[in-house]
Amino acid sequence: MIEIFNMTRKILRYRKQIDYVISETLDSGNLILGQQVMKFESEFACYLGAKYFVAVANGTDALEIGMRAAGLKRDSKVAIVANAGNYSRTAINQIEATAIYMDVNPWTRNVQLENVKTAIAEGAEFIVATHLYGKAIDDIREIVEYCSNRGIVVIEDCAQAHGARIGDKPVGTFGELSCFSFYPTKNLGALGDAGGIATSSDLLALRINSLRTYGWEGKYNVTLKYGRNSRMDELQAAVLRVFLKNLNEENMKRREIAKRYINANVNKTLQMTPFSFHDYVAHLFVVTAKDPHRAITHFKDLGISTASHYPTLDTEQEYLEGAEVDKELPVSKYLSKHSFTLPCNPELTEEEIVQIERAIASYHEI
Ligand SMILES: Cc1ncc(COP(=O)(O)O)c(C=O)c1O
């Protein structure tokens, strides 16, 4: 059975380099906020073209700390999408802010300016723009311009889109700040939990740095109330520095596989997100079918695993009650009930890719 992602293969491919940097880090005796984290922060900031990158413990912390640094507080109104796995909402719940849900474009599966305008009309003061599945939001530039003319802060969630670009500009450099996860299966993934925040604002960088270290300004002097401990450790940073060197190459491999799948879809019975080139880094290859159960069975019978990202909208989560549950998000709802994910990553062998291409080509709707 072809797996959605095979971590053992990735570790094996990089094993020598991983072993080397791990022993080097252990020899240094520094395990928290040492040279490796500092170097990764400056290398990733440089990769993005941002002034600062602050490493934290995971992507959800990045969202929460980023939101707090941007000024989000209890009862602030923040617009998010409902089809991106509830991560933004988890952060919002910690702050006790209010979520306003936006629907998405049926082809890109991403939020677009028109949805942002509706959210602002509903009172949104902050926007989280999630570049879902590795596809950069096509009109992120226009969204940021529209928001900044109205004093509305845009936070980009780039957890699935490391290296995706609109023109020459990488995602993560459009909004006031942007959040990244380095969860192991991400395009840039650590060997455990890790995350971080990019910004080019001196003030935001100072706040983020303080919030990830107990709210300190200098040692033991607490100046921010909601500070906490959320640090990336040295070992993860050392490993991320190895993977970062190959990020563009790995993204290219993903993109090429995705292009092959799109070309194999001769019957056009599976809906696939069109992309031009750098705007997509194929983090998750999500397709939509009229009858997803039939399609999933077709792939399973041909030895191909599928996954679901994500079967439950934020607004359908069990703990919710009241008006949020009734919010109508027709596009997000359709996509969540009709989509599934096919394996698409650099660990696949040529034979496996061909097997998946053939399975796509042989799928028909009745
Ligand atoms: C879009 C998105 N945002 C945020 C996160 C949260 O990242 P983490 O799992 O590192 O907390 C994820 C992780 O899976 C994600 O896919």
The ligand as a MOL file (V3000), in Angstrom:
LIG
                    3D

  0  0  0     0  0            999 V3000
M  V30 BEGIN CTAB
M  V30 COUNTS 16 16 0 0 0
M  V30 BEGIN ATOM
M  V30 1 C -2.5060 25.4380 8.4310 0
M  V30 2 C -1.8990 25.0390 9.7420 0
M  V30 3 N -1.8040 25.9630 10.7170 0
M  V30 4 C -1.2780 25.6650 11.9180 0
M  V30 5 C -0.8050 24.4050 12.2050 0
M  V30 6 C -0.3320 24.0980 13.5840 0
M  V30 7 O 0.9970 23.6620 13.6320 0
M  V30 8 P 1.5170 22.6860 14.7780 0
M  V30 9 O 0.9750 21.3290 14.5160 0
M  V30 10 O 3.0070 22.7600 14.6290 0
M  V30 11 O 1.0420 23.2490 16.0690 0
M  V30 12 C -0.8580 23.4220 11.2220 0
M  V30 13 C -0.3270 22.0870 11.5200 0
M  V30 14 O -0.5820 21.0480 11.2160 0
M  V30 15 C -1.4290 23.7330 9.9520 0
M  V30 16 O -1.5110 22.8250 8.9850 0
M  V30 END ATOM
M  V30 BEGIN BOND
M  V30 1 1 1 2
M  V30 2 1 2 3
M  V30 3 2 2 15
M  V30 4 2 3 4
M  V30 5 1 4 5
M  V30 6 1 5 6
M  V30 7 2 5 12
M  V30 8 1 6 7
M  V30 9 1 7 8
M  V30 10 2 8 9
M  V30 11 1 8 10
M  V30 12 1 8 11
M  V30 13 1 12 13
M  V30 14 1 12 15
M  V30 15 2 13 14
M  V30 16 1 15 16
M  V30 END BOND
M  V30 END CTAB
M  END
